[in-house]
């Protein structure tokens, strides 16, 4: 059974093309022309401050499609919180392998942009406040901002390492009150609880060094950030998983506040 356009729009972004039911009725949509289409409802998760939970925001069945060329269209919609009625506008750029107006086009979403409000934030997901930083990293990566994506990954790794060190009483500052070198803290934390994933166990700090080099490259390593993003992201998420799956560690961090900012270290 073929998927509908909204099934793809409701998923995380991917480079993979997937076939969907035609949604333009075999009619070419000229550049700049708008057409109302019915292709199901879009459903995406966000954090609603009014309801104080991650919740699925849903669109109407009627969406607005704007033609760009024979392979590209934009989709505009408004998503609504089912509990409190808070709304956010969302825009998608959709690409087809061939003619997008065909009966069963193969499509993918190139970009998704939402205008978040003070009451609607990115979903917290399984990593609580870290989820927002990870999502921001992904968005920067999709926008080909390699250095920007790495900044967010580095911040996550620093914060969780710093919080873990505090939880197990590892000194993060020296006698004059300045932060100890991050490598020293990371090595001590990993020795106590093996937070570095096994696949990176010999190169955990080397990868952190790469994060730092890209961040401080003044844009010269933008391309390197894009090339290394997948590996660096796996490292960071692996550290979060190792900490989160350790009940003793989570109990200690929970007392300090898993969601607290912590201090970034250079």
NORDA-V366838 format. One record per backbone hydrogen bond with DSSP energy under -0.5 kcal/mol. NH is the residue of the N-H (numbers start at 1). CO is the residue of the C=O. If there is no record, write none. Layout:
nh=NH co=CO
nh=NH co=CO
//
This chain:
nh=3 co=19
nh=6 co=39
nh=7 co=4
nh=8 co=4
nh=8 co=5
nh=9 co=5
nh=10 co=6
nh=11 co=8
nh=18 co=107
nh=20 co=105
nh=21 co=3
nh=22 co=103
nh=26 co=101
nh=27 co=24
nh=28 co=26
nh=30 co=28
nh=32 co=67
nh=33 co=30
nh=35 co=65
nh=37 co=63
nh=39 co=40
nh=39 co=61
nh=44 co=57
nh=46 co=55
nh=47 co=121
nh=48 co=46
nh=48 co=53
nh=49 co=47
nh=49 co=119
nh=50 co=119
nh=52 co=48
nh=53 co=48
nh=55 co=46
nh=57 co=44
nh=57 co=55
nh=58 co=80
nh=59 co=42
nh=63 co=37
nh=63 co=61
nh=64 co=76
nh=65 co=35
nh=65 co=63
nh=66 co=74
nh=67 co=33
nh=68 co=69
nh=68 co=72
nh=69 co=72
nh=73 co=94
nh=74 co=66
nh=75 co=92
nh=76 co=64
nh=77 co=90
nh=79 co=88
nh=80 co=58
nh=81 co=86
nh=82 co=56
nh=85 co=81
nh=88 co=79
nh=90 co=77
nh=91 co=113
nh=92 co=75
nh=93 co=111
nh=94 co=73
nh=94 co=92
nh=95 co=108
nh=96 co=71
nh=97 co=106
nh=100 co=70
nh=102 co=99
nh=105 co=102
nh=107 co=18
nh=107 co=105
nh=108 co=95
nh=110 co=93
nh=110 co=108
nh=111 co=93
nh=113 co=91
nh=115 co=89
nh=116 co=114
nh=120 co=117
nh=121 co=47
nh=123 co=45
nh=127 co=124
nh=128 co=125
nh=130 co=127
nh=131 co=128
nh=132 co=128
nh=132 co=129
nh=133 co=129
nh=134 co=130
nh=135 co=131
nh=136 co=132
nh=137 co=133
nh=138 co=134
nh=139 co=135
nh=140 co=136
nh=141 co=137
nh=142 co=138
nh=143 co=139
nh=144 co=141
nh=145 co=140
nh=146 co=144
nh=149 co=145
nh=150 co=146
nh=151 co=147
nh=152 co=148
nh=153 co=149
nh=154 co=150
nh=155 co=151
nh=156 co=152
nh=157 co=153
nh=158 co=154
nh=159 co=155
nh=160 co=156
nh=161 co=157
nh=162 co=158
nh=163 co=159
nh=164 co=160
nh=165 co=161
nh=166 co=162
nh=167 co=163
nh=168 co=164
nh=169 co=166
nh=170 co=165
nh=171 co=169
nh=174 co=178
nh=177 co=174
nh=180 co=172
nh=185 co=181
nh=186 co=182
nh=187 co=183
nh=188 co=184
nh=189 co=185
nh=190 co=186
nh=191 co=187
nh=192 co=188
nh=193 co=189
nh=194 co=190
nh=200 co=197
nh=201 co=198
nh=203 co=200
nh=204 co=200
nh=207 co=203
nh=208 co=204
nh=209 co=205
nh=210 co=206
nh=211 co=207
nh=212 co=208
nh=213 co=209
nh=214 co=210
nh=215 co=211
nh=216 co=212
nh=217 co=214
nh=220 co=217
nh=222 co=219
nh=225 co=221
nh=226 co=222
nh=227 co=223
nh=228 co=224
nh=229 co=225
nh=232 co=228
nh=233 co=229
nh=234 co=230
nh=235 co=231
nh=236 co=232
nh=237 co=233
nh=238 co=234
nh=239 co=235
nh=240 co=236
nh=241 co=237
nh=242 co=238
nh=243 co=239
nh=244 co=240
nh=245 co=241
nh=246 co=243
nh=247 co=245
nh=250 co=246
nh=251 co=247
nh=252 co=248
nh=253 co=249
nh=254 co=250
nh=255 co=251
nh=256 co=252
nh=257 co=253
nh=260 co=257
//
